[in-house]
């Protein structure tokens, strides 16, 4: 009986892996067609790392959300409850509720600080929304008076448009220092949810036209190294995690993303998808990991703490999380 079950699971994994490859091929084909008129960009050298404001992030103080917000529509994509609002100036914002709001805000600043593209994210401990209906998801997070606590607001930018998603394995940057460096950065932050659907390509409307490659969903950062609902979003899970798996003279393997907790699994399809992501943390050339460490080392202790303060963390959590980030940066510098 056990042997038959093992054979069944192995066969299911092979079949589903094949389907995942076919899906990725379609994504790559669609993106190749969509990006004909744009110059692909993943990273731009940040000459001002030491002076970047990690409390306000890529949007700066000028774009901090404020004033009156009116409900527009609910977004049913992804696992976190989300909805769109319009502020008094006509700016559209996407509100994310739940445990990912704080970590995603912090991660957006870390990604942007070292030269990658990031959304203009802001954490708000209290958001009042006019004309808010009963939500299909997240209604338990709304308090009387249409108030929502501890949310992330992502600003909609009129000068860029999402044109598709991109694949980690096949993209214009595969094999480059910047591609490896981004994988290292995901490991530094314990961002384990690296599905291709969490990557976006935005085309700019200015000249020259650019197709900017984002890791657009960073909400799984600063928690465990892999999928487990019990410690999701908890600082202790990040602080106590083992992030380096193995090292050789040529490369380094990270534990991020790790395989999911086995007691979590019921869905073979989801298990297959998660196991197909583990390679992203493996076989990173030491020189590329050290390059990312050198970039991160240009951040001051205050900048790192400002990033966590921006995510609404308590003073104790800010200090503990920042020390772990600093420790990881130091380990990369020594490679």
C-alpha positions in Angstrom: 0.0 0.0 0.0 2.8 2.4 0.9 4.7 1.6 -2.3 1.6 2.3 -4.4 1.0 5.6 -2.6 4.7 6.6 -3.2 4.4 5.8 -6.9 1.2 7.8 -7.2 2.7 10.9 -5.6 5.8 10.6 -7.7 3.7 10.3 -10.9 1.6 13.3 -9.9 4.6 15.4 -9.2 6.1 14.6 -12.7 2.8 15.3 -14.5 2.3 18.6 -12.6 5.9 19.6 -13.1 5.3 19.2 -16.9 2.2 21.4 -16.7 4.1 24.0 -14.8 6.8 24.1 -17.5 4.1 24.5 -20.2 2.5 27.3 -18.2 5.9 29.1 -17.9 6.5 28.7 -21.6 3.2 30.4 -22.3 4.1 33.3 -19.9 7.5 33.7 -21.6 5.9 33.6 -25.1 3.3 36.3 -24.1 6.0 38.5 -22.5 8.3 38.2 -25.5 5.5 39.5 -27.7 4.6 42.2 -25.2 8.1 43.6 -24.8 9.0 44.2 -28.4 8.9 48.0 -28.0 10.5 48.3 -24.6 14.0 48.1 -23.4 14.1 45.5 -20.5 15.6 46.8 -17.2 16.0 44.8 -14.0 18.5 46.9 -12.0 19.9 50.4 -12.1 23.1 51.3 -10.1 22.1 53.3 -7.0 24.8 55.9 -6.6 23.0 57.4 -3.6 22.4 54.3 -1.4 23.8 56.0 1.8 21.4 58.9 1.4 18.2 57.1 0.4 15.3 57.6 2.8 14.1 54.1 3.8 11.3 55.4 6.0 9.4 56.9 3.0 10.8 54.6 0.3 10.7 55.0 -3.5 7.6 57.3 -3.3 9.2 59.7 -0.9 7.5 61.9 1.6 5.6 63.8 -1.1 3.6 60.7 -2.0 2.5 59.7 1.5 -1.2 58.8 1.4 -3.4 61.3 3.2 -6.8 62.9 3.2 -10.1 61.2 2.3 -10.2 57.7 0.7 -13.3 56.3 -1.1 -13.8 52.7 -1.9 -13.6 51.8 -5.6 -13.6 48.0 -6.0 -12.4 44.8 -4.3 -9.6 42.8 -5.8 -9.9 39.0 -5.5 -6.5 38.0 -6.8 -3.9 36.4 -4.5 -4.2 35.1 -1.0 -4.4 38.4 0.9 -7.6 40.5 1.0 -7.2 43.6 -1.1 -9.3 46.5 -2.4 -8.8 49.7 -4.3 -9.5 53.3 -3.1 -9.3 56.7 -4.6 -8.0 59.7 -2.6 -9.1 63.3 -2.7 -6.6 64.1 -5.5 -7.9 61.3 -7.7 -4.9 59.0 -7.0 -5.7 55.3 -7.0 -4.3 53.1 -4.2 -4.4 49.3 -3.7 -5.0 48.4 0.0 -3.6 45.1 1.2 -4.9 43.8 4.5 -3.5 41.1 6.9 -0.1 39.9 8.0 1.7 40.8 4.8 1.2 44.6 5.0 4.1 45.4 7.2 6.7 43.0 5.8 5.9 44.1 2.2 6.4 47.7 3.1 9.8 47.0 4.6 10.9 44.7 1.7 9.9 47.4 -0.9 12.4 49.7 0.7 15.2 47.2 0.9 14.8 46.2 -2.8 14.7 49.8 -3.9 17.7 50.8 -1.8 20.1 48.6 -3.7 18.9 49.5 -7.2 16.0 47.2 -8.1 12.5 48.4 -8.9 9.8 48.5 -6.3 6.3 49.8 -5.9 5.5 52.9 -3.9 4.2 51.2 -0.7 3.2 52.8 2.5 2.0 51.2 5.8 -0.9 52.8 7.6 -1.9 51.8 11.1 -5.4 53.2 10.6 -7.3 53.8 7.3 -10.8 55.2 7.1 -12.6 54.4 3.9 -15.8 56.1 2.7 -18.5 54.0 1.1 -16.8 50.8 2.2 -19.2 47.8 1.5 -19.1 44.4 3.2 -16.0 42.8 1.7 -16.0 39.3 0.4 -12.6 38.8 1.9 -11.2 40.5 5.0 -14.5 41.8 6.4 -13.3 40.6 9.9 -10.5 43.1 9.6 -12.8 46.1 9.3 -13.8 47.8 12.5 -17.0 49.9 13.1 -17.0 53.2 11.2 -15.3 51.7 8.1 -11.9 51.7 9.7 -9.2 49.3 8.7 -6.1 48.7 10.8 -2.5 47.9 9.7 -2.7 48.0 5.9 -0.4 48.6 3.1 -1.3 51.1 0.4 0.3 50.8 -3.1 0.2 53.9 -5.2 -1.0 53.5 -8.8 1.4 55.3 -11.1 0.0 56.8 -14.3 3.4 56.8 -16.1 3.7 53.0 -16.2 1.4 50.1 -17.1 1.6 46.5 -16.2 2.1 44.4 -19.3 2.7 40.9 -17.9 4.6 38.7 -15.6 8.1 37.3 -15.9 9.8 33.9 -15.2 12.8 33.5 -12.9 14.3 30.8 -15.2 13.8 32.5 -18.5 14.2 36.2 -18.8 16.5 38.7 -20.5 18.8 38.7 -17.4 19.2 35.0 -16.6 22.8 34.3 -15.6 23.8 37.9 -14.9 25.2 39.3 -11.7 22.0 41.3 -11.1 19.8 38.2 -11.6 21.8 36.3 -9.0 22.0 39.3 -6.7 18.2 39.6 -6.7 17.9 35.9 -5.6 20.4 36.6 -2.8 18.3 39.6 -1.7 15.2 37.4 -1.5 17.2 35.1 0.8 18.4 38.0 3.0 14.7 38.9 3.5 13.4 35.3 3.7 11.0 36.0 0.9 10.0 32.5 0.1 6.9 33.1 -2.1 8.8 33.4 -5.4 6.1 32.2 -7.8 6.5 33.7 -11.3 3.0 35.2 -10.9 4.5 37.4 -8.2 6.8 39.0 -10.7 5.5 41.9 -12.9 6.7 43.8 -15.9 5.8 47.5 -16.1 6.2 49.5 -19.2 6.9 53.2 -18.9 5.2 55.8 -21.0 8.1 58.3 -21.2 11.2 58.2 -23.5 13.0 56.0 -23.8 10.3 53.3 -23.3 11.4 50.8 -20.6 10.1 47.5 -19.5 10.9 47.4 -15.8 11.1 44.0 -14.1 9.7 43.9 -10.5 9.3 41.3 -7.8 5.9 42.9 -7.2 4.6 40.7 -4.3 7.1 40.8 -1.4 4.6 40.1 1.4 6.1 36.8 2.5 9.3 38.5 3.6 10.8 38.6 7.1 9.1 35.5 8.4 9.9 31.8 7.9 12.0 30.4 5.1 9.1 28.5 3.6 5.4 28.1 3.6 3.9 27.5 7.1 0.8 29.3 8.3 1.7 29.1 12.0 4.6 31.6 11.9 3.7 33.6 8.8 4.5 37.3 9.4 6.1 36.7 12.8 9.4 38.4 13.5 10.6 35.5 15.7 10.3 33.2 12.7 12.8 35.4 10.8 15.2 36.0 13.7 15.4 32.2 14.5 15.6 30.9 10.9 18.7 29.3 9.4 19.2 31.1 6.1 22.4 29.5 4.7 22.3 25.8 3.8 25.7 25.0 2.4 28.8 26.7 0.9 31.5 25.5 -1.4 34.6 27.4 -2.8 32.6 28.4 -5.8 29.0 28.8 -4.6 26.5 29.2 -1.8 23.1 27.5 -1.2 20.5 29.3 0.8 17.5 27.8 2.7 15.3 30.4 1.1 12.9 29.4 -0.4 12.8 26.2 1.6 10.3 23.3 1.0 7.0 23.8 2.9 6.3 22.3 6.2 5.1 18.7 5.5 2.3 18.8 8.0 0.8 21.7 6.0 0.3 19.7 2.8 -2.9 18.3 1.4 -2.7 19.7 -2.2 -0.2 17.8 -4.4 -0.4 20.6 -7.0 0.7 23.3 -4.6 3.4 21.0 -3.2 4.8 20.6 -6.6 4.9 24.3 -7.3 6.7 25.0 -4.0 9.3 22.3 -4.5 9.9 23.7 -8.0 11.0 27.0 -6.4 13.7 25.6 -4.1 16.4 25.9 -6.9 16.2 29.7 -6.6 18.2 29.7 -3.4 20.9 27.2 -4.7 24.2 27.4 -6.6 24.7 31.2 -6.2 28.2 32.1 -7.3 30.1 33.5 -4.2 31.2 36.6 -6.1 27.6 37.6 -6.9 26.4 36.9 -3.3 29.3 39.1 -2.1 28.4 41.8 -4.6 24.9 42.0 -3.1 26.4 42.1 0.4 28.7 45.0 -0.6 25.6 46.9 -1.8 23.6 46.3 1.3 26.6 47.2 3.5 26.4 50.8 2.2 23.2 51.1 4.2 23.6 52.6 7.6 22.1 51.0 10.8 19.7 53.9 10.9 18.5 53.3 7.3 17.8 49.7 8.1 15.9 50.6 11.2 13.9 53.2 9.3 12.7 50.6 6.9 11.3 48.4 9.7 9.8 51.5 11.4 8.0 52.2 8.1 6.4 48.8 8.3 4.8 49.5 11.6 6.9 47.2 13.8 7.3 47.8 17.5 10.6 49.3 18.8 11.8 45.9 20.1 11.0 44.2 16.8 12.7 46.9 14.8 15.9 46.4 16.8 15.8 42.6 16.6 15.0 42.4 12.9 17.6 45.0 12.0 20.3 43.1 13.9 19.5 39.9 11.9 19.7 41.8 8.6 23.0 43.4 9.6 24.3 39.9 10.6 23.4 38.5 7.2 25.0 41.4 5.4 28.2 40.8 7.3 28.1 37.1 6.3 27.8 38.0 2.7 30.7 40.5 2.9 33.0 37.7 4.2 32.4 35.4 1.2 
